[in-house]
Amino acid sequence: MRVSISSMLKNSDERITFDEQLDLSGLELTYGERPLTQPVRVCGAVFSAYGAVTLEFAISGVLQLRCDRCNQRFERPFSIAFSSMVSAEPDAEESEKLVRAENEELDLDHLAQTALLLELPSKQLCSEACKGLCPICGADLNSGECGCDHRRIDPRWQGLQALTDTENNG
């Protein structure tokens, strides 16, 4: 979705509102994961006041993710707010607080996708209490203990362990 701001650059006190369903199903994360199977809602406004153009919008939807600890799929609802000043200057440097409008148009699809990617946590967890997988047998530890012996002995100390075992048994 593109929004023209050419009239806003010339006139003050103008406002354009939008409330759209945006298909971001092509958005790809690491390892080819596509977390958005349903359209997301993007609603907000572009307005001019006191000679400046401002963009504010919110994105909401449901992410289909895979837990980085236990590898189970889970859904996570999200809502992200975004606010930025808008510049039509071709040499303006984009930043978190300044968006450049090329040809006096804003590409809301691209801006929404960028805002979503920047807000996603780098580690996806189904819950903070997720126990993950057993490093020995691969069982999901959220379902219960697997029975594996998780005591690890540093190989450099195995000789001493053998001595204490013979002392305790002997």
Beta strands, then each sheet from edge to edge (+ up, - down):
strand 1: 2-4
strand 2: 14-22
strand 3: 40-49
strand 4: 52-66
strand 5: 73-87
strand 6: 98-100
strand 7: 105-107
sheet 1: 1+ 7-
sheet 2: 2+ 3- 4+ 5- 6-
end
